[in-house]
Amino acid sequence: MSLQQSPYILYSDGKGNIFEDTSLYVTGRSGWDAVDIPQEDWIELPVGGSLYELPGRKGIGIDVETGEMRLCEKGLAVAAFVPPAYSGFYMAAFETTQDAPILPLFCYSAAGWLDEKIYVPAVRIEQDIRQDSEGYDKEKVDAGVKGLLSHYPHNRLVSHLANNCALTYQCPAARNFALGRWECPIPVSPACNANCVGCISLQPDEETIVSPQDRLGFKPTVEEIVEFTVPHLESAPYPIISFGQGCEGEPLLMWETMRDAIIEIRKHTSKGSININTNGSMPKAVKALCEAGLDSIRVSTNSVRKEIYTPYYRPNNYQFEDIVESLKIVNSFGGWTSINFFVFPGMTDSIAEYEALRKFIQETGLKMIQWRSFNIDPDWYLGKIGVTDTGECLGVKQLQELIREEFPDLKYGYFNPPIERINGKFEMDFAHH
């Protein structure tokens, strides 16, 4: 049920206190522009969401009396973090001062206040509950971590996943591993062959922003990988093991280790799904992994246009065409192909991106789009990739509707689906209450 009016803008006093300004309706950001948000696009901020104050930034709203856009002068702009399984339609709209710091690597959705509730323009794009915040009990996670460390006392990878990922970074996938369920992460590579602007594990010294986590500092052995992944595949509900995580570089640089691990794993169990999250930069390595038994691939991208992809990823010794080839290879083996699509309203939903996406889906035989809100300062991002005009836009919601109309078999979601879901009933066979 859509709202009867737009929510009011939020502002912060700079001390962590957030208030509403009832003289202004909240606006959203698309590309460089502040725009009105359709009332039907608002939902209550989901459990697990949170609000941020944006230093050096003033929110942009629509005057309740005049209908004109103006700045909220009462404090700092406010944005929302929209939790996993949700995809945002608009970013927070603000004006930035000259001395404003670059924002940390989080998503910055528009947010407003109405009838004692916080609202965001977003949609639940995925019904799988595997990363819902209500599903994590700290005591159970701590007990699970303790159990892993006692079970695998000499395994460096288990120690990394337990101590760093589950406890320090609160990584949902690592916490699920500690709880013995669903998708188990396998970071394998300390190095990368891209220099992504918004890399969450390594930023150059000259940048003022800090990566939210440290990169894996060693190369795991085949034995270390096999030791804990086989039991997980054997015992977990809807089990997946996934190479390629936020706490590492590019897993394909370790393809020989992954290939040997997959072969060894499949000697012990046929259960579950083996997945790789990757930049898709090495088609020959992807082919070798498919031959070993890889079930699915998820290729991350900010765009399916080479001219937008390249200045963000800044690839070393590969090009955009390689990611297309990698997806085609996995499809040729009958595997599951997804893209991890970083949604940036005003870019992702441009007419040019829409046309490129249609072509990309047709060319690769893509099976799934994971619609993920982009974790980046929008001004910094557009400046880094050199975009001054984002062109005509459809709106993220309309883009999703148009693509679904043309490609009815293409799945939407947020997570890598388990093999039971891929081979069974897609709308039923996954983690739910």
C-alpha positions as CSV (number, residue, x, y, z in Angstrom):
1,M,0.0,0.0,0.0
2,S,1.5,3.3,-1.1
3,L,1.8,6.4,1.1
4,Q,-0.8,9.2,0.8
5,Q,2.0,11.8,1.0
6,S,5.8,12.1,0.7
7,P,7.8,11.6,3.9
8,Y,9.5,14.6,5.6
9,I,13.2,15.2,5.3
10,L,15.5,14.1,8.1
11,Y,18.5,16.0,9.4
12,S,21.2,15.4,12.0
13,D,22.5,17.9,14.6
14,G,26.0,16.5,14.1
15,K,26.0,14.7,17.5
16,G,24.2,11.6,16.3
17,N,20.7,12.9,17.0
18,I,18.3,12.8,14.0
19,F,15.2,15.0,13.6
20,E,12.5,15.6,11.0
21,D,11.9,18.9,9.3
22,T,8.1,19.1,8.5
23,S,8.6,22.1,6.2
24,L,10.3,19.9,3.6
25,Y,9.4,16.7,1.8
26,V,12.4,14.5,1.2
27,T,13.9,14.1,-2.3
28,G,16.0,11.4,-3.9
29,R,19.1,11.5,-6.0
30,S,19.4,10.2,-9.5
31,G,22.9,10.8,-11.1
32,W,23.7,14.4,-10.2
33,D,20.1,15.5,-9.8
34,A,17.7,15.7,-6.9
35,V,14.2,14.4,-7.9
36,D,10.8,13.8,-6.4
37,I,10.2,10.2,-5.3
38,P,6.9,8.5,-6.3
39,Q,4.8,7.8,-3.2
40,E,4.4,4.1,-4.2
41,D,8.2,3.6,-4.0
42,W,8.5,4.1,-0.3
43,I,8.7,1.2,2.2
44,E,9.3,1.2,6.0
45,L,13.1,1.0,6.7
46,P,13.6,-2.8,7.1
47,V,14.9,-4.4,10.3
48,G,18.7,-4.3,10.1
49,G,18.7,-0.9,8.3
50,S,20.3,2.2,9.9
51,L,20.7,5.9,9.5
52,Y,23.9,7.9,8.8
53,E,24.6,11.6,9.1
54,L,26.6,13.0,6.2
55,P,29.3,15.5,7.3
56,G,29.7,18.6,5.1
57,R,26.4,18.0,3.3
58,K,23.0,19.7,3.4
59,G,19.8,17.7,2.5
60,I,17.7,18.8,-0.5
61,G,13.9,18.8,0.0
62,I,10.7,20.1,-1.5
63,D,9.1,23.0,0.3
64,V,5.7,21.8,1.7
65,E,4.2,25.3,1.0
66,T,5.7,26.4,-2.3
67,G,6.6,23.1,-4.0
68,E,10.0,24.5,-4.7
69,M,13.3,22.6,-4.0
70,R,15.6,24.1,-1.4
71,L,18.2,23.1,1.1
72,C,17.5,22.0,4.6
73,E,19.5,24.5,6.7
74,K,18.8,22.9,10.1
75,G,21.6,20.4,10.2
76,L,23.5,17.8,8.3
77,A,22.0,15.6,5.6
78,V,20.9,12.0,6.5
79,A,21.0,8.8,4.5
80,A,19.9,5.2,5.2
81,F,21.7,1.9,4.9
82,V,19.3,-0.5,3.3
83,P,20.1,-4.1,4.5
84,P,20.9,-7.2,2.4
85,A,18.0,-8.6,0.3
86,Y,16.8,-5.1,-0.5
87,S,17.6,-3.0,-3.5
88,G,17.3,0.8,-3.3
89,F,15.6,3.0,-5.9
90,Y,17.1,6.5,-5.0
91,M,20.1,7.8,-3.2
92,A,20.0,10.6,-0.6
93,A,20.0,14.0,-2.2
94,F,22.3,16.6,-0.8
95,E,24.5,19.6,-1.6
96,T,28.2,19.1,-0.7
97,T,30.4,21.8,0.8
98,Q,34.0,22.3,-0.5
99,D,35.7,20.9,2.6
100,A,33.3,17.9,3.0
101,P,35.2,14.6,3.6
102,I,34.7,11.7,1.2
103,L,32.0,9.4,2.6
104,P,33.0,5.8,3.7
105,L,32.2,2.8,1.5
106,F,28.6,2.3,2.4
107,C,25.3,2.8,0.5
108,Y,23.5,6.1,1.0
109,S,19.8,5.6,0.3
110,A,17.2,8.4,0.6
111,A,15.3,8.3,3.8
112,G,12.3,10.2,5.3
113,W,9.9,10.3,8.3
114,L,6.2,10.0,8.4
115,D,3.7,8.9,11.1
116,E,6.4,8.0,13.5
117,K,8.2,5.7,11.0
118,I,11.3,5.9,8.9
119,Y,10.8,5.2,5.2
120,V,13.2,4.4,2.3
121,P,12.6,4.0,-1.5
122,A,13.5,0.3,-2.0
123,V,12.1,-3.1,-2.7
124,R,12.8,-6.5,-1.2
125,I,14.4,-8.1,-4.3
126,E,15.2,-11.4,-2.5
127,Q,13.0,-13.7,-0.3
128,D,15.9,-15.8,1.0
129,I,16.4,-14.9,4.7
130,R,20.1,-16.0,5.0
131,Q,21.4,-12.5,5.9
132,D,18.3,-11.1,7.7
133,S,19.6,-9.4,10.9
134,E,17.0,-11.1,13.1
135,G,18.7,-14.5,12.2
136,Y,21.9,-13.8,14.2
137,D,22.1,-14.5,17.9
138,K,25.5,-13.2,19.2
139,E,25.8,-16.0,21.8
140,K,25.2,-18.7,19.2
141,V,27.7,-17.1,16.8
142,D,30.3,-16.9,19.5
143,A,29.7,-20.5,20.5
144,G,29.9,-21.5,16.8
145,V,33.2,-19.7,16.4
146,K,34.6,-21.4,19.5
147,G,33.5,-24.7,18.1
148,L,35.2,-24.1,14.7
149,L,38.5,-23.0,16.4
150,S,38.5,-26.1,18.5
151,H,37.6,-28.4,15.6
152,Y,40.1,-26.9,13.2
153,P,42.9,-25.7,15.5
154,H,45.6,-25.5,12.8
155,N,43.6,-24.3,9.9
156,R,44.6,-20.7,9.1
157,L,41.6,-20.1,6.9
158,V,39.1,-21.2,9.5
159,S,40.9,-18.9,12.0
160,H,40.6,-16.0,9.6
161,L,36.9,-16.6,9.0
162,A,36.2,-17.1,12.7
163,N,38.3,-14.3,14.3
164,N,38.4,-11.7,11.6
165,C,35.3,-12.1,9.5
166,A,32.7,-13.5,11.9
167,L,33.7,-11.6,15.1
168,T,35.5,-8.5,13.9
169,Y,33.8,-7.6,10.6
170,Q,30.5,-9.2,11.5
171,C,30.4,-10.7,8.0
172,P,27.0,-12.3,7.5
173,A,28.4,-15.2,5.4
174,A,31.1,-16.0,8.0
175,R,28.6,-15.9,10.8
176,N,26.4,-18.3,8.9
177,F,29.4,-20.6,8.5
178,A,29.9,-20.4,12.3
179,L,26.2,-21.4,12.7
180,G,26.7,-24.3,10.3
181,R,24.2,-23.1,7.6
182,W,23.8,-22.0,4.0
183,E,26.6,-20.3,2.2
184,C,30.1,-20.7,3.5
185,P,32.8,-18.2,2.4
186,I,36.2,-19.3,1.1
187,P,38.6,-16.4,0.6
188,V,41.7,-17.6,-1.3
189,S,43.6,-14.7,-2.8
190,P,45.7,-11.9,-1.2
191,A,46.3,-10.3,-4.6
192,C,44.1,-8.7,-7.3
193,N,44.3,-7.8,-11.0
194,A,42.0,-4.8,-10.7
195,N,42.3,-1.5,-8.9
196,C,38.6,-0.8,-8.2
197,V,37.8,2.7,-7.1
198,G,35.5,1.4,-4.3
199,C,37.6,-1.6,-3.2
200,I,36.5,-2.7,0.3
201,S,39.7,-4.5,1.1
202,L,42.5,-2.3,-0.1
203,Q,42.7,1.4,-0.8
204,P,45.9,3.2,-2.0
205,D,47.8,5.2,0.6
206,E,47.1,8.5,-1.2
207,E,43.3,8.0,-0.7
208,T,41.6,9.5,2.4
209,I,39.0,6.8,2.7
210,V,39.7,3.6,4.6
211,S,38.7,0.1,3.5
212,P,36.2,-1.4,6.0
213,Q,38.2,-4.6,6.2
214,D,41.7,-5.9,5.7
215,R,42.6,-8.2,2.9
216,L,43.6,-11.9,3.5
217,G,47.3,-12.0,4.2
218,F,48.2,-15.6,3.0
219,K,47.6,-18.2,0.4
220,P,45.5,-21.1,1.7
221,T,46.4,-24.6,0.8
222,V,44.1,-27.2,-0.9
223,E,44.1,-29.1,2.4
224,E,43.0,-26.1,4.4
225,I,40.1,-25.5,2.0
226,V,39.0,-29.1,1.8
227,E,39.2,-29.7,5.6
228,F,36.2,-27.5,6.5
229,T,34.2,-27.2,3.2
230,V,33.4,-30.9,2.9
231,P,31.8,-31.1,6.4
232,H,29.8,-27.9,5.5
233,L,28.5,-29.3,2.3
234,E,27.6,-32.6,4.0
235,S,25.7,-31.2,6.9
236,A,24.5,-27.6,6.2
237,P,21.0,-26.9,5.0
238,Y,20.9,-25.5,1.4
239,P,24.8,-25.7,1.3
240,I,27.0,-23.5,-0.9
241,I,30.7,-23.0,-0.7
242,S,31.8,-19.7,-2.3
243,F,35.3,-18.7,-3.4
244,G,35.8,-14.9,-3.7
245,Q,34.9,-12.7,-0.7
246,G,35.1,-9.0,0.3
247,C,38.2,-9.7,2.5
248,E,40.4,-10.8,-0.5
249,G,41.6,-9.8,-3.9
250,E,40.6,-11.7,-7.1
251,P,40.2,-15.5,-6.5
252,L,40.9,-16.4,-10.2
253,L,44.6,-15.5,-9.5
254,M,44.5,-18.7,-7.3
255,W,42.7,-20.8,-9.9
256,E,45.0,-23.8,-9.7
257,T,44.5,-24.1,-5.9
258,M,40.7,-23.7,-6.4
259,R,40.7,-26.3,-9.2
260,D,42.6,-28.9,-7.1
261,A,40.4,-28.1,-4.1
262,I,37.2,-28.6,-6.1
263,I,38.4,-32.0,-7.5
264,E,39.4,-33.1,-4.0
265,I,36.0,-31.9,-2.5
266,R,34.0,-33.8,-5.1
267,K,36.0,-37.0,-4.2
268,H,34.4,-36.8,-0.7
269,T,30.9,-35.4,-1.4
270,S,28.5,-34.7,-4.2
271,K,26.3,-32.5,-2.1
272,G,25.7,-28.8,-2.3
273,S,26.9,-26.1,-4.7
274,I,30.4,-24.8,-5.5
275,N,30.4,-21.1,-6.5
276,I,32.9,-18.4,-7.3
277,N,32.4,-14.6,-6.8
278,T,34.8,-13.0,-9.2
279,N,35.6,-10.2,-11.6
280,G,35.5,-12.8,-14.4
281,S,38.8,-11.7,-15.8
282,M,40.4,-15.0,-16.7
283,P,38.1,-17.1,-19.0
284,K,40.7,-19.9,-19.4
285,A,40.8,-20.3,-15.6
286,V,37.0,-20.3,-15.4
287,K,36.9,-23.1,-18.0
288,A,39.4,-25.1,-15.9
289,L,37.2,-24.6,-12.8
290,C,34.1,-25.7,-14.7
291,E,35.9,-28.8,-15.9
292,A,36.8,-29.5,-12.2
293,G,33.1,-29.2,-11.1
294,L,32.3,-25.5,-10.5
295,D,28.5,-25.1,-10.3
296,S,28.0,-21.3,-10.5
297,I,29.6,-18.0,-11.1
298,R,28.8,-14.4,-9.9
299,V,30.6,-11.7,-11.8
300,S,30.6,-8.2,-10.1
301,T,30.2,-5.1,-12.2
302,N,29.3,-1.5,-11.9
303,S,28.1,-1.4,-15.5
304,V,27.8,-3.6,-18.6
305,R,29.2,-0.7,-20.7
306,K,33.0,-0.9,-21.2
307,E,33.4,2.9,-21.1
308,I,31.9,2.9,-17.5
309,Y,33.3,-0.4,-16.3
310,T,36.9,0.3,-17.2
311,P,37.5,3.6,-15.3
312,Y,36.0,2.1,-12.2
313,Y,37.7,-1.4,-12.2
314,R,41.0,-0.1,-13.7
315,P,41.9,-3.7,-14.8
316,N,45.4,-5.1,-15.1
317,N,46.0,-7.4,-18.1
318,Y,42.3,-8.1,-18.8
319,Q,39.4,-6.2,-20.4
320,F,35.7,-6.0,-20.2
321,E,35.2,-8.6,-23.0
322,D,36.8,-11.2,-20.7
323,I,34.0,-11.1,-18.2
324,V,31.5,-11.6,-21.1
325,E,33.5,-14.7,-22.2
326,S,33.7,-16.1,-18.7
327,L,29.9,-16.0,-18.3
328,K,29.5,-17.7,-21.7
329,I,31.9,-20.4,-20.7
330,V,30.0,-21.2,-17.5
331,N,26.8,-21.3,-19.5
332,S,28.3,-23.7,-22.0
333,F,28.9,-26.1,-19.1
334,G,25.3,-25.8,-17.9
335,G,26.3,-23.8,-14.9
336,W,24.5,-21.0,-13.2
337,T,25.5,-17.4,-14.2
338,S,24.8,-14.2,-12.2
339,I,26.0,-10.7,-12.2
340,N,26.5,-8.8,-9.0
341,F,25.1,-5.5,-10.3
342,F,26.0,-2.4,-8.3
343,V,22.9,-0.2,-8.6
344,F,23.7,3.5,-8.9
345,P,20.4,5.4,-9.6
346,G,20.9,7.7,-12.5
347,M,23.6,5.5,-14.1
348,T,22.3,1.9,-13.8
349,D,18.9,3.0,-15.0
350,S,20.1,5.2,-17.9
351,I,18.7,4.5,-21.4
352,A,22.3,3.7,-22.5
353,E,22.8,1.1,-19.7
354,Y,19.4,-0.4,-20.3
355,E,20.2,-1.0,-24.0
356,A,23.6,-2.4,-23.1
357,L,22.1,-4.7,-20.4
358,R,19.6,-6.1,-22.9
359,K,22.5,-7.0,-25.3
360,F,24.6,-8.4,-22.4
361,I,21.8,-10.7,-21.2
362,Q,21.2,-12.0,-24.8
363,E,24.9,-12.5,-25.5
364,T,25.8,-14.3,-22.3
365,G,22.7,-16.2,-21.6
366,L,22.7,-14.7,-18.1
367,K,20.5,-16.5,-15.6
368,M,20.3,-14.0,-12.7
369,I,20.9,-10.4,-11.7
370,Q,21.7,-9.7,-8.1
371,W,20.6,-6.1,-7.7
372,R,22.9,-4.6,-5.0
373,S,23.0,-1.0,-3.8
374,F,26.4,0.5,-4.6
375,N,28.5,1.2,-1.5
376,I,30.3,4.4,-2.5
377,D,30.2,8.2,-2.1
378,P,28.2,9.3,-5.2
379,D,30.1,12.5,-5.9
380,W,33.4,10.8,-5.5
381,Y,32.4,7.9,-7.8
382,L,31.1,10.1,-10.6
383,G,34.2,12.3,-10.4
384,K,36.6,9.3,-10.4
385,I,35.0,7.7,-13.6
386,G,34.7,11.1,-15.2
387,V,30.9,11.3,-15.7
388,T,29.4,14.8,-15.9
389,D,26.2,13.9,-17.7
390,T,24.4,10.6,-16.9
391,G,21.9,11.0,-19.7
392,E,18.2,10.2,-19.8
393,C,17.1,7.7,-17.1
394,L,14.2,5.3,-16.7
395,G,14.2,4.9,-12.9
396,V,15.6,1.8,-11.2
397,K,12.1,0.4,-10.7
398,Q,11.1,0.8,-14.3
399,L,14.4,-0.7,-15.5
400,Q,13.7,-3.8,-13.4
401,E,10.2,-4.1,-14.8
402,L,11.3,-3.7,-18.4
403,I,14.1,-6.3,-18.2
404,R,11.7,-8.7,-16.5
405,E,9.1,-8.2,-19.2
406,E,11.6,-9.0,-22.0
407,F,13.5,-11.8,-20.1
408,P,10.8,-13.6,-18.1
409,D,13.2,-16.5,-17.3
410,L,15.9,-14.2,-15.9
411,K,15.9,-14.4,-12.0
412,Y,16.2,-11.4,-9.7
413,G,17.8,-11.7,-6.2
414,Y,20.6,-10.8,-3.9
415,F,22.3,-14.1,-3.0
416,N,23.8,-17.0,-4.8
417,P,21.1,-19.6,-5.1
418,P,21.7,-23.1,-3.7
419,I,21.7,-26.1,-6.1
420,E,18.3,-27.2,-4.7
421,R,16.9,-23.8,-5.8
422,I,18.6,-23.9,-9.2
423,N,17.4,-27.4,-10.0
424,G,14.1,-27.3,-8.1
425,K,11.4,-24.7,-7.4
426,F,13.2,-21.3,-7.6
427,E,10.4,-19.6,-5.6
428,M,10.4,-22.2,-2.8
429,D,13.7,-24.1,-2.3
430,F,15.8,-21.7,-0.2
431,A,16.2,-20.6,3.4
432,H,13.0,-19.2,4.8
433,H,11.1,-19.0,8.1
